[in-house]
Amino acid sequence: MSPRLALPLCLALPLCLALPLCLALAACTQDSGPSEPYAFVGRWDCGVDTFTFTNTTYTNGSDTYRIDSVSRDGRNYTLRFANGYVIALAAVTDTGLTWVSGTSGDQFNCRRL
């Protein structure tokens, strides 16, 4: 074996041994979804029920849904869910927001609790 090849092989061996461990650890972790501290996080009285948002979930008063992605445009947010459902949260402030369903077109003016 050439001395020029010995050094790269010596360096590559620990990486090769560590790769299965890294792959095993990666398999144990789960994507947590969106995690930015969004302005809409909190509890909101939307007239029909109390809606609750975390960075990763949305609860409509009875059912909780995992948020797959969040898009932001100024004070407006679009939330997408695994089942294809989309909601928009418009004009989000410290005290209010407008909730809009991408499916039904329902719209609620909500105030922060």
N, C-alpha and C positions, 0 to 999 in steps of 0.2 A: 504494500500500500504506500502510496506516495505521501510524504509528510504534509503536502499541501491539502490533501483530502482528510487527514487525521483530525485536524482542528475543527472543520465544519461538522464532521461526524460526532465528535465529542460534544459539540454545542447542540447538535440536533437531537442526541439521545435523550437528554432531560425533557426536551420539548415533546418528543414522541411518547415518553412515559407519562407526561402530565396531560396529554390530550384526552385520554379516556376519562380521567378525573374531571377535567373541564367539561367534557360532554355530559357526564353524569350529573354534574352540578347544574348545568344549563337545563337539563331535562326536568330537574326538580323545581325550577323557578317558573313562575307563571306571569305572563304579561299583565300588569296591573291596570292597563288602559290609561286614559288621560290622567295627568297628575298635576298640571299647572294649578295654582291657587286661583280658580276662576271667580269672577265677581258674582256669579249666580248661586254659588254654594250657600246653602242655608234652607230655612223653612219659609214657605210663602203661602199666604192666604189668597187663593185664586177664585174665591167665590163658590165654586162647586166642591172644593175640597182643599186640604192643605197639601201642597206639593213640596217634596223635600229633595234637594240636590246635594250630592257630595261631588268630589272630583271625579268619581268613577261610577256613580249610580244615580238613578232618578226614581223616586217613589211618587205615585200619583194618588196617594191616600190609602191604597189597598195593595197594589202590586209594585214590586221593585224590579227595575231593569238595569242591566249593566250598560254603561255608555261605551260604545266602541270607539268613537272619535268625536272631537270637538273642533269646529272651525270658528274663527273669530274675525269679525270685521268691525272694528271700533267697539261700540257698546252692544253689538249684536252677536249672537252665538247661534250656531247650528249644531245640534246634537244628533248623532246617528247611532242606531242600535242594531244588534245582530239580526233581528227579524225584518230589517229594511225600513223600520219605522224612523221617522225624522220629525224632530220638533225644533222650532225656532224660538229663541228668547231674545226679544227685541228691546232696545232702549233700557238695558239693565243699569240701574243705579243702586245706591245704598238702600233705597226705600221701596223701589218698585221695578217691575218688568212686565212686558207683554208676552204671554205664552201663546204660541200658534202651532197647531197640529199640521204637519205636512200631509197627512192623510185625509182628515175630515175638514180641515179649514177652520175648525173651532178656534176661538180666540178668547183669552181671559186676561184681564188686567189684574195683576197680582201685587200684593203689598207684603213686604218682609215682616216676619214675626220675630 
